[in-house]
Amino acid sequence: MRPGKIVAVGKNYLDHVREMGGSVPSVEPILFMKPPSAVIADGESIMLPSRSDRVEFEGELVAVIGTSVSNAPSEEAALAAVRGYCAGNDVTARDLQAIDGQWTRAKGFDTFCPLGPMVTGIDASDLAIATRVNGAVHQQSRTSQMLRSVGELIVFISAVMTLEEGDAIFTGTPAGVGPLNDGDVVEVEIEDVGTLRNPVRSA
């Protein structure tokens, strides 16, 4: 799957906000984008760039748009535009994120957007989500713990930009993010969605 655009949401799980020492967005969600060139599939390798000394995993639920939507008038209309869901990994060069003060470079390297196979016909409002590295669980939460639901996020995003068929929305990551190293295998598993599994290699 190669989305036309990838819109991601920051600070959407309270426990992750706290672990990063940040504050909860008081009014509106925080948006950023990842380039389509960063997308890799299940089983493909995440490549650690030489420019970064700390690359981290961020397991997330990803909503895939099926019908173009602009200015969705309600959460119901927003959810009607969703084709399905997949597991995603918002791979991040954490050291570069801190240096830059914005997130484009840190989240935009080639291979920094693993996406799993899409499933349709599910209710994604309360699904278990977990991230494992070499079999050890590091993130464990439920999508019901998101500060803003999928429907709310699409209403907000579609008021900014038209979401088109195939676009992907990363909905935020729970607490437990951590480093990836050469030789690791990282898995993002979401209830009713499946498991995204990627080996990690030095570039």
Sequence and secondary structure as in RCSB ss.txt:
>XXXX:A:sequence
MRPGKIVAVGKNYLDHVREMGGSVPSVEPILFMKPPSAVIADGESIMLPSRSDRVEFEGELVAVIGTSVSNAPSE
EAALAAVRGYCAGNDVTARDLQAIDGQWTRAKGFDTFCPLGPMVTGIDASDLAIATRVNGAVHQQSRTSQMLRSV
GELIVFISAVMTLEEGDAIFTGTPAGVGPLNDGDVVEVEIEDVGTLRNPVRSA
>XXXX:A:secstr
   S EEEEES BHHHHHHTT    SSS EEEEE GGGEEETT  EEE TT S EEE EEEEEEE S BSS SSH
HHHHHTEEEEEEEE  EEHHHHHHHSSSHHHHHSTT EEE   B S   TT EEEEEETTEEEEEEEGGGBSS H
HHHHHHHHTTS B TT EEE    S  EEE TT EEEEEETTTEEEEEEEEE 
